Amino acid sequence: MVKVGEFTPKNVKSATDFESVAELFRWLEKRGWKNKFFDGVTRDIVDETMKNI
């Protein structure tokens, strides 16, 4: 994931740039990274909620 998202020390301003894993994934997705396991199929309430947002 580090290689795919180009998440390197030179791309990060400081160690406190990310306060959670969710922020890390949001940053990666903004840069074009897509989870290869996501296939768009609604499997649970979380998937349904995300689709409705």
N, CA and C of each residue as an Amber inpcrd file, in Angstrom:
protein
   159
   0.8190000  -1.1740000   0.0000000   0.0000000   0.0000000   0.0000000
   0.8750000   1.2540000   0.0000000   2.0050000   1.1640000   0.6650000
   2.9120000   2.3130000   0.6930000   3.3950000   2.6390000  -0.7120000
   3.7480000   1.6230000  -1.4800000   4.2220000   1.8510000  -2.8480000
   3.1100000   2.3390000  -3.7620000   1.9490000   1.7330000  -3.6780000
   0.8310000   2.0950000  -4.5400000   0.4010000   3.5310000  -4.3000000
   0.3160000   3.9340000  -3.0320000  -0.1330000   5.2780000  -2.6970000
   0.9690000   6.3100000  -2.6940000   2.1910000   5.8900000  -3.0130000
   3.3560000   6.7780000  -2.9580000   3.4040000   7.4920000  -1.6090000
   3.1620000   6.7420000  -0.5480000   3.1690000   7.2830000   0.8040000
   4.5860000   7.1910000   1.3420000   5.3340000   8.2180000   1.1180000
   6.7330000   8.2440000   1.5110000   6.9860000   9.4390000   2.4170000
   8.0710000   9.4300000   3.1550000   8.3760000  10.5670000   4.0320000
   8.4260000  11.9050000   3.2970000   8.8460000  11.9200000   2.0420000
   8.9140000  13.1850000   1.3130000   7.5270000  13.7470000   0.9890000
   6.4790000  12.9010000   0.9840000   5.1240000  13.3540000   0.6840000
   4.3430000  13.7880000   1.9240000   4.8980000  13.5660000   3.0940000
   4.2060000  13.8860000   4.3340000   4.8640000  15.0960000   4.9810000
   4.0430000  16.0540000   5.3890000   4.5760000  17.2690000   6.0020000
   5.1100000  16.9980000   7.3980000   4.3510000  16.2320000   8.2020000
   4.7910000  15.9070000   9.5550000   4.1540000  14.5930000   9.9920000
   4.6020000  14.0920000  11.1100000   4.0920000  12.8110000  11.6020000
   2.6440000  12.9100000  12.0620000   2.1300000  14.1200000  12.2520000
   0.7620000  14.2870000  12.7320000  -0.2140000  14.6060000  11.6050000
   0.1890000  14.4010000  10.3520000  -0.7070000  14.6750000   9.2330000
  -1.9620000  13.7990000   9.2630000  -1.8220000  12.5670000   9.7210000
  -2.9540000  11.6380000   9.7650000  -3.2530000  11.2920000  11.2150000
  -4.5050000  11.5030000  11.5980000  -4.9050000  11.1850000  12.9620000
  -5.5860000   9.8300000  13.0560000  -5.9330000   9.2270000  11.9000000
  -6.5930000   7.9280000  11.9190000  -6.2950000   7.1870000  10.6200000
  -6.6080000   5.9150000  10.6160000  -6.4430000   5.1000000   9.4160000
  -7.4070000   5.5690000   8.3350000  -8.5750000   6.0340000   8.7320000
  -9.5610000   6.5280000   7.7650000  -9.0020000   7.7190000   6.9820000
  -8.2880000   8.5980000   7.6660000  -7.6800000   9.7370000   6.9780000
  -6.6150000   9.2770000   5.9960000  -5.8560000   8.2580000   6.3640000
  -4.8430000   7.7030000   5.4650000  -5.5000000   7.1590000   4.1980000
  -6.5630000   6.3790000   4.3600000  -7.2410000   5.8130000   3.1960000
  -7.9000000   6.8850000   2.3410000  -8.4540000   7.9210000   2.9760000
  -9.0370000   9.0210000   2.2110000  -7.9560000   9.6960000   1.3680000
  -6.7840000   9.8880000   1.9440000  -5.6590000  10.4950000   1.2190000
  -5.2480000   9.6140000   0.0330000  -5.1660000   8.3130000   0.2750000
  -4.7950000   7.3890000  -0.8000000  -5.8320000   7.4000000  -1.9200000
  -7.1110000   7.3860000  -1.5740000  -8.1680000   7.3750000  -2.5820000
  -8.1880000   8.6650000  -3.3950000  -7.8920000   9.7920000  -2.7680000
  -7.8180000  11.0520000  -3.5070000  -6.6930000  11.0250000  -4.5270000
  -5.6530000  10.2400000  -4.2530000  -4.5230000  10.1280000  -5.1610000
  -4.7390000   9.0360000  -6.2140000  -5.9240000   8.4080000  -6.2230000
  -6.2520000   7.4400000  -7.2640000  -6.1740000   5.9850000  -6.8590000
  -5.7990000   5.7010000  -5.6190000  -5.7170000   4.3130000  -5.1740000
  -7.1120000   3.7630000  -4.9730000  -7.3420000   2.5360000  -5.4250000
  -8.6380000   1.8880000  -5.2240000  -8.4030000   0.4980000  -4.6730000
  -9.1240000   0.1590000  -3.6420000  -9.0060000  -1.1490000  -3.0140000
  -9.3600000  -2.2230000  -4.0410000  -8.4430000  -3.1320000  -4.3210000
  -8.6990000  -4.1430000  -5.3530000  -9.7390000  -5.1680000  -4.9340000
 -10.0760000  -5.1980000  -3.6480000 -11.0920000  -6.1430000  -3.1870000
 -12.4950000  -5.5750000  -3.3090000 -12.6190000  -4.2690000  -3.5510000
 -13.9370000  -3.6520000  -3.6760000 -14.4720000  -3.8970000  -5.0760000
 -15.6400000  -4.5280000  -5.1670000 -16.2220000  -4.8220000  -6.4730000
 -17.5920000  -4.1700000  -6.6760000 -17.9910000  -3.2850000  -5.7450000
 -19.2430000  -2.5580000  -5.9130000 -20.4890000  -3.3030000  -5.4720000
 -20.3400000  -4.5080000  -4.9470000 -21.4860000  -5.3060000  -4.5280000
 -21.8430000  -4.9600000  -3.0840000 -23.1230000  -4.7330000  -2.8210000
 -23.5890000  -4.4460000  -1.4680000 -23.6530000  -5.7460000  -0.6810000
 -22.8480000  -5.8260000   0.3780000 -22.7810000  -7.0590000   1.1560000
 -23.3210000  -6.9010000   2.5880000 -23.3150000  -5.6740000   3.1110000
 -23.7900000  -5.4740000   4.4750000 -24.3210000  -4.0500000   4.6400000
 -24.6970000  -3.7220000   5.8540000 -25.3000000  -2.4190000   6.1270000
 -24.3050000  -1.2760000   5.8830000 -23.0400000  -1.5280000   6.0780000
 -22.0390000  -0.4910000   5.8310000 -21.9920000  -0.1550000   4.3380000
 -21.9820000  -1.1790000   3.4830000 -22.0010000  -0.9440000   2.0410000
 -23.2570000  -0.1880000   1.6200000 -24.3850000  -0.5660000   2.1960000
 -25.6510000   0.1040000   1.8650000 -25.6250000   1.5640000   2.3030000
 -25.0840000   1.8410000   3.4700000 -24.9810000   3.2100000   3.9730000
 -24.0780000   4.0390000   3.0870000 -22.9500000   3.4790000   2.6790000
 -22.0150000   4.2110000   1.8190000 -22.6560000   4.5260000   0.4690000
 -23.4530000   3.5960000  -0.0340000 -24.1290000   3.8150000  -1.3150000
 -25.1520000   4.9380000  -1.2100000 -25.7810000   5.0720000  -0.0530000
 -26.8230000   6.0790000   0.1430000 -26.2590000   7.4700000   0.4130000
 -24.9870000   7.5600000   0.7730000 -24.3940000   8.8710000   1.1130000
 -24.1740000   9.6800000  -0.1060000
